[in-house]
């Protein structure tokens, strides 16, 4: 049986941070994978890296996978982004059609739209803990840390999501990622 636990270390996050050379905690978040049967649990550390809140790496689903995040503890933001579809029917990674920042707290649920890029951000002072129902194929090479249904490449290539979320005077501020060609204003909403 594959070990169901993985940790995303600081050096694993450099590609998607606003300030990749800034110091940060040794571990940003922990993952326990159970798949749809047992669910998946993710635990984010609190804090910032040079002002940017601790977050997950971010990914798109390769297939039409329906996924729901349930917030078990803490508070944060689920950042969703949808890409522009080109004339050839393919998604354009650096052109974003919409960005939603959903503020969440314990007890909230967020349904991830099909094909939407997504990540979670811990904006609180305690752990942010979520449960999700995304599938995991345990026979894959790196099923726990980077399951095959998730495409991390666009986030890696573009150095994160369309927005970085930073702490400013105790509040969340959204800073556009300059590596994207087109980014609309972020729509902030409650779960």
C-alpha positions in Angstrom: 0.0 0.0 0.0 1.2 3.5 -0.9 2.0 5.8 2.1 -1.1 8.1 2.1 0.9 11.1 3.5 2.9 13.8 1.8 4.2 17.3 2.8 4.8 20.2 0.4 8.1 21.7 1.5 9.2 25.3 1.0 11.6 24.4 -1.8 8.7 22.6 -3.6 6.8 25.9 -3.6 9.5 28.3 -5.1 8.0 28.1 -8.6 4.6 29.5 -7.5 5.6 32.1 -4.9 5.5 35.9 -5.5 9.0 36.1 -3.9 10.6 32.7 -4.6 13.9 33.6 -2.8 12.2 34.6 0.4 12.5 32.5 3.5 9.5 30.5 4.6 8.5 27.6 6.9 10.1 24.2 6.2 6.6 22.8 5.4 3.8 24.8 3.8 1.1 22.1 4.0 0.4 18.5 4.6 -1.7 16.1 2.5 -3.4 12.8 3.5 -4.9 11.1 0.5 -7.8 8.7 0.8 -9.5 9.4 -2.6 -13.2 9.5 -3.0 -13.7 6.5 -0.7 -12.0 8.0 2.4 -11.7 11.7 1.2 -8.5 13.7 1.3 -7.4 16.0 4.2 -5.1 19.0 3.7 -3.6 21.0 6.5 -2.0 24.4 5.8 0.4 26.2 8.2 -0.5 29.8 9.1 1.8 32.6 8.2 3.3 34.4 5.2 6.3 34.3 3.0 7.5 37.9 2.6 3.8 39.0 3.0 2.2 36.3 0.8 -0.1 34.0 2.7 0.7 30.2 2.8 -1.1 28.5 0.0 -1.4 25.3 -2.0 0.5 24.9 -5.3 -2.6 25.2 -7.5 -3.7 23.1 -10.4 -6.3 22.4 -13.1 -8.1 19.1 -13.5 -7.2 17.2 -16.6 -10.7 15.7 -17.0 -14.2 16.9 -16.0 -13.8 16.0 -12.3 -16.4 17.4 -9.9 -14.7 18.2 -6.6 -16.0 19.7 -3.3 -13.9 21.3 -0.6 -15.2 21.2 3.0 -13.6 23.6 5.5 -13.0 21.7 8.7 -11.0 24.3 10.6 -9.6 27.8 10.2 -10.3 30.5 7.6 -8.9 31.2 4.2 -9.6 31.8 0.6 -10.3 29.4 -2.2 -9.0 31.1 -5.4 -10.7 29.9 -8.6 -9.7 30.9 -12.1 -11.1 30.0 -15.5 -9.0 30.2 -18.7 -10.0 31.8 -22.0 -10.9 29.2 -24.7 -9.1 29.9 -27.9 -10.6 29.7 -31.5 -9.1 26.2 -31.7 -11.1 25.1 -28.6 -8.0 24.8 -26.4 -7.6 26.6 -23.1 -5.1 29.5 -23.1 -3.1 29.3 -19.9 -2.0 32.9 -19.6 -5.4 34.4 -20.6 -7.9 34.3 -17.7 -11.6 34.8 -18.2 -12.6 35.0 -14.6 -11.1 35.0 -11.1 -13.2 34.3 -7.9 -11.8 34.6 -4.4 -14.2 32.8 -2.1 -13.6 33.6 1.6 -14.1 30.5 3.7 -14.3 29.4 7.3 -15.1 26.2 9.3 -18.3 24.6 8.1 -18.2 26.1 4.6 -18.3 24.1 1.3 -17.0 25.1 -2.1 -17.7 23.3 -5.3 -14.9 23.5 -7.8 -16.2 24.3 -11.2 -15.2 21.8 -14.0 -11.8 22.7 -15.5 -11.3 25.7 -13.1 -7.8 26.3 -11.8 -7.9 26.3 -8.0 -5.9 26.6 -4.8 -6.5 27.3 -1.2 -4.9 30.0 1.0 -4.6 30.2 4.8 -5.4 33.7 5.8 -6.0 32.9 9.5 -3.8 32.5 12.5 -4.4 28.7 13.0 -4.2 25.8 10.7 -6.5 25.8 7.7 -7.9 22.2 7.4 -9.9 21.0 4.4 -11.5 17.8 3.3 -12.0 17.1 -0.4 -13.4 14.3 -2.5 -11.1 14.3 -5.5 -10.1 10.9 -6.8 -6.6 9.3 -6.3 -5.2 6.5 -8.3 -2.8 5.0 -5.8 -0.9 3.0 -8.5 0.5 6.3 -10.0 4.2 7.2 -9.3 3.5 10.3 -7.2 -0.2 9.8 -6.4 -0.1 11.5 -3.0 2.0 14.6 -3.7 0.9 15.2 -7.3 -2.0 13.0 -8.4 -2.3 12.3 -12.1 -5.8 13.9 -12.5 -4.2 17.3 -11.6 -2.2 19.5 -14.1 0.3 21.6 -12.1 2.2 22.7 -15.2 0.4 26.0 -16.0 0.8 27.3 -12.4 4.5 26.3 -12.5 5.2 27.9 -15.8 3.3 31.1 -14.9 4.8 31.3 -11.4 1.5 30.8 -9.5 -2.2 31.8 -10.0 -3.4 34.9 -11.7 -3.3 36.7 -8.3 -1.0 36.6 -5.3 -2.8 37.1 -2.0 -0.8 39.1 0.5 -1.4 40.4 4.0 -1.6 44.2 4.3 -2.6 45.8 7.6 -4.4 42.6 8.7 -6.4 42.3 5.5 -6.1 40.3 2.3 -4.9 42.2 -0.7 -4.8 40.8 -4.3 -1.8 41.5 -6.5 -1.9 40.5 -10.2 0.7 38.1 -11.3 2.7 39.8 -14.1 3.4 36.5 -15.9 -0.2 36.4 -17.2 -1.2 38.2 -20.4 -4.9 38.9 -19.5 -6.3 38.9 -16.0 -9.7 40.4 -15.1 -10.4 42.0 -11.7 -10.9 39.4 -8.9 -14.5 38.9 -7.7 -14.4 38.5 -3.9 -17.3 36.6 -2.3 -18.3 34.7 0.8 -18.8 30.9 0.7 
